[in-house]
Amino acid sequence: MVLALLLGVIHPRPRHLASMAFPTFKVVEQRDHTFNVMLTREGRLKTITGFGSKHEAAAWVVQAGRMFQEADVFARPPASALRR
């Protein structure tokens, strides 16, 4: 624990990353049998449209989640972040 405290003092989290929140994803089937992904981050909703299958949308969610996680190396995604 002391080491973690020391590392926190030596390497503080950069200010531009301090407000980054891991997004939540939800795959939604549309009436025309296509799929959308609803991405919510910091209270804002964005819809990504045009996925041909649930698997394609889920694969996009996994890749986007990895990219968000890599962008903020100090964050760990919560288990509830990937909802289907």
N, C-alpha and C positions, 0 to 999 in steps of 0.2 A: 504494500500500500504506500509506503514511503517513496518507493521508486516511481509509482504512478503520480504521486504529488510532485515529485521533482521534475518528472518529464512534463507535467502540465505547466510548471513554472518556466522551464527551459524552452519548451516548444508550445507556446500558447496557440490556441486555434485562431487562424487568420480572421480578421474582421469580415472580409467578403464571404467567408463560409459560415459565419456564426448564425446567420438567419436561414440557411438552407435547411429545408425540411424534406424528409423523404416522402415522395408522393404515394397516394393510394390509387390502385387501379381496380376497375370493375369492367368485365366483359359483358356486353348487353346485346342480345339478339334482337334484330329489327323485324318488322312485319314482312319485309321482302327476303327474309332468311339470310341477310348479310349480318355482320357483327361490327359493333363499335366498341371502342375502349374509352371509358370515362376516367380521366386522370384528374385527381384532386390534389392540389399542392398549395399549402398555406392559405386555405380557404377559397382558392380559385378553381373553377371547374373548366376543363378543356376536353372536348370530345374529338377523338381520332376516328375517322370513319373509313368504310370501304374494305373491311376484311372479309374475304370469301368464306372463311370457316372459323369455327371456334378455336381450332388448333392454331391457325395462322395468327389470330388475335392474341392468344395465350403466348405464343412464341415472341410476338412483339413486346408483350408485357415483360417477359423475362429479360429480353435484350435491353429494353428501356430502363428496367430496374437496375441492371448491371451498370449501365452508363451513369445513372444518377448516383449510384453508390461509389463508382470510381471518381466522379466529380467531387465528392466529399469524402475524402479518405478517413476522416475522423468519425464519420457516422456509421451506425449499424442499422439496417432496416428493421423496423419492428415486424414481428411475425404476422401481424394483421395487415401489413401493407399490400400483400398480394391476395386480393379477394376475387372469387369467381362467382 
